[in-house]
Amino acid sequence: MNAVSNGALDVLVVGAGFAGLYQLRKLRELGLSVRLYEAGGGCGGIWHWNCYPGARVDTDAPMYQYSDPALWRDWNWNELYPSWRELRSYFTYVTEKLGLERDISLNKRLAGAEFDEGLRRWRVRMVDGEIVEARFVVLCTGFGSSPYFPRFEGLDQFRGRVHHTARWPQEGIDFTGLRVGVIGTGASGVQVIQEAARDATRVVVFQRTPILALPMRQRVLSSAEQGTMKLDYPRRFARRAETFGGFDYDFVDESAVEVSAARRRQVYEELWDRGGFPFWLATFKDVLLDPNANRTAYDFWRDRTRTRIRDPRLAEMLAPREPPHPWGVKRPSLEQNYYDVFNQDNVDLVNTRETPILGFTQHGIRTSAGEIELDVVVLATGFDAVTGGITSIDIKGLQGRTIGQKWKDGVKTQLGVATAEFPNLLFLYGPQSPSGFCNGPSCAELQGDLVVDLLKDMRDAGLERIEAEPEAEETWARLNHDIADMTLFPKADSWYMAANIPGKKREILNYPGGLPDYIQRFRQAAENGYTGFRRG
């Protein structure tokens, strides 16, 4: 990689979440000219945008931060599962501690980009008209940066307020005394519903598929407790690269159908009492692979959940006797009192499969059973996940088509970081990488180091261009699909399978082989001169 002239950057990083800030720091340490552009008015990625009532991370604080002791040694969390406000404070702390602000431009949304083959650099256009040229573009747009807005008839007639959880007003909304409708029961829906049930006059939850939520076990963290916890941080952080999801725990090497009933219940009880994702990712090794093993997990979850719901009709809607899909193949949400709020008189549940939404009126939502008057409607309808943050940008490749056009019939990448026709364009935490199956900060660092090493190797070898080989990305896509077919994930219509967006090709979007296997495959390619890539 030779010095870039005429004021062009070596690397333009897009997105100021965990991955983008990590890239900025590490590439700057290599001596490269690098700048980070962020669409929002502050750093933090989703934690700039996700400021809806109740928004908080669903990974425990020790694992939801950078592993550098220089950062965690002097930082203490207030809660085991921090709120969006605390996470914003954390990102401010990180950028100031590392002096990253001078290389970050906020309120800079990408409009499009084109690659100049002669100059071997990208020409990137911002919405505000600014043009930036860079040898490499590294997209760190995350798996949840492109909100999905369903089309509802009559939405423009509604006189109340409508907000997507991912585009919540920064000034906030006070639900006190309001009639609130929440469409969707994923992670953001669960969190909003818990908050609205406390303050609103009425809350109407529109549910298509019941969320199989797990207990969060939230608690306040004292400084003394964190001091003790930090003694074990180095071991816990080192463990991340060895586990499927980049956490400090992993599946147990036992089969749910082969152990005794007593042993099976013991494991489930321990994981349940522990709270959080361990019931999902520290369970028996065959729960996400074998239908019979999976059913044991679902039945345990169902029986524990139904005891909290007084109305048998609601219990069947929220935790049905027969599973709506295999346990854990949709991303579980964490809840604090979600199931309890349905015992309150001010909370109603509408099953949209039986009573569909027909559209909006001036005063609320019209269903097949009649009109429901509302003051605020919350769209907890998720994202064009994993690919949407990339395909929403007008990035044109060598053949004149955009990435969205190329991927219309299926995602194709090499190692989940590059795609043919788009040289010198890399993406992290994106399609066909561990992304949605992996703890965000873990992937930001572990996958991030692989990309930093790739760019360092390019610079040291005096190379200026890298592009995925079409044959290699076909092979990588096939590997993703083959591994997914050995699991239960294709059995559910989830964003993991791109099934939540009308017209989007149904396929596994995240590498399902686990983080250690991904790292090993990437390193093997690197050791062999980055097989699957053309470099020059």
Secondary structure, 3 states (H helix, E strand, C coil): CCCCCCCCEEEEEECCCHHHHHHHHHHHHCCCCEEEECCCCCCCCHHHHCCCCCCECCCCHHHCCCCCHHHHCCCCCCECCCEHHHHHHHHHHHHHHHCCHHHEECCCCEEEEEEECCCCEEEEEECCCCEEEEEEEEECCCCCCCECCCCCCCHHHCCCEEEEHHHCCCCCCCCCCCEEEEECCCHHHHHHHHHHHHHCCEEEEEECCCCCCEECCCCECCHHHHHHHHCCHHHHHHHHHHCCCCCCCCCECCCCCCCCHHHHHHHHHHHHHHCCCHHHHCCECCCCCCHHHHHHHHHHHHHHHHCCCCCHHHHHHHCCCCCCCCCCCCCCCEECCHHHHCCCCCEEEEECCCCCEEEECCCEEEECCEEEECCEEEECCCECCCCHHHHCCEEECCCCCEHHHHHHHCCCCECCCECCCCCCEEECCCCCCCHHHCCHHHHHHHHHHHHHHHHHHHHHCCCCCEEECHHHHHHHHHHHHHHHHCCCHHHCCCHHHCCCCCCCCCCCCCCCCCHHHHHHHHHHHHHCCCCCEEEC
